[in-house]
Amino acid sequence: MIVLLYDNQGQAPTQAFCQAYKQQYNIQIPLYFDAQHQMKVYGEHETNLILNESGRIVARIIGGSNQVYSAIEAELAVGEGECSTAFACSAEESCLPSPTGDAKVCAELCKTTAEAPCPSGGVCYSYTPGGDNGACFPADMIP
């Protein structure tokens, strides 16, 4: 989903502008616009928000450019429960490679030396053997 907040003149986008925008960038997913500027807190002047299937903002791009297309492609390439950027994660999490390296997922950072480094059921996995820093993953994700 794409939400347009402003057009290229800094005005509220119109339906005609959005249709032209979709054609220009060959966008095949839903595109919404905020004619009353209710979402102006997220940015100004042709700001593009790209959301994932959970409704989280995964990219905020100012200006119409190939960055929009690239951000959409990156988000479409991830599977359910995976992330392409830290925007898809909660404030406490980062978008990190899974322990097997087959995907990027949201995970909390942790210290392997802490007494209880992760929430119940989680394991503090360090990408460097014997390292102090790691990320919390479900036990079944650890190789």
N, C-alpha and C positions, 0 to 999 in steps of 0.2 A: 504494500500500500504506500502511496506517496501522498503527502499533504502539502499543498502550495499555500503559503501564507501571503505572499506578495507577488505581483507581476514584475516584469522587467523595468517598469516605471516607478516602482515603489508604492503602487496602489493595490487595493484589494483585487485579487484575481477574479476574472469573470469566467463564465462557462466557456465562452468563445476562446479566451486566452488558454484555458486548460485543454481544450480540444486541440488547439494548434500546438501546444507544448507536447501533448501525447504523440501527435503525428511527427513532430520534429525529432523527438528522441525515440520513436518507435516503441512506446511504452505499452505493454500488454496487460498490466496489472491495474487495479483500481487507483484512481487519482482523485483526491478530495481537495477542496479549497475552502478557505476561511474568509468569507465575504465580510464578516463583521469584525475581523481582527481579534478574535477572542484568544488566539494563540500567539499574539505578537511577542510574548515573553520569550519565545524560543529564538527569535532572530528577526532581522529586518531585511528588506529588499530581496525579493526572489529567493527566500530561504526555503530549502527543500528538506523535509523530514522523511526519513525512510524508517518504517516500523517493521518489526518481525511479526510472526504469527501470534505472539503473546501481547502485542500492542506496545512493546518497548521500542523506544527510539534507538535505532542502531546506527544512524548517520544523520548529521545535520550539515547540509552543503549550501553555501551562499553563492548564488549565481547559477545560471544554467550552463552546464559544461559536461564534458565526458565523465567527470567525477560522479555525476548522478548515475549514469549508466553503469559505471564500474561498481559503485556501492550496491546497486540493485543486483548485479550479477553475483557479487560476493555474498550477499544475503541469501539469494536463491540457491547458491551452491552448498549451503550448510543444511544438515539434516535436522530433524526434530530434536530439540534439547541441546543443539550445538550452537556456537556463536561465531560471528565473523569479526566483531569488535567488542571492546569492553562496554560500549553503550548498551549492549544486550544483557549485561549482567547487573546484579544488584550493586548497591554502593559498596558493599563489603567484599565483592568478588572481582576477579580479573578474568579476561578471556585467555585461557592458557591451553597449550597442547595437552591432550590426554596422556596418561602414562605410556600408552602404546604408540602414541604419535599419529594415530589414524584420524584424529579430529581435534577441533578446538572446542573446549567447554568452559563454562563459568565455574570457577573454583575460588575458595577463600585461601589466602596466603597463610602460611603457618611456619612455626619453628619446630623442627624435628626433635629438639632437645626439651621442649616444654612438656610438663606433666600430662596435660590433656590438650594437645594441640588442635584437635578438630571436634566438631559436634559428634554426638553419639553415632557410631557406625562408620565414621569417616576415618581415613588413614592419611597421615601427613607424609606425602610422597616427595622425595627430593630427586630432582632431575640429575643431580651430581651424587654419585654414591658416597655416602658418609657426610654429605653436606648438611648444614644447619638450617637452610631455608628450603621450603617446599610449598606444596599446595594440598588442600584437603580433597580427597576423592573417595567415593564409595569403595569399599574393600574389593568388590568384584571387578573394579576397573584396573586394579594393580596387577601387573604381569607376574 
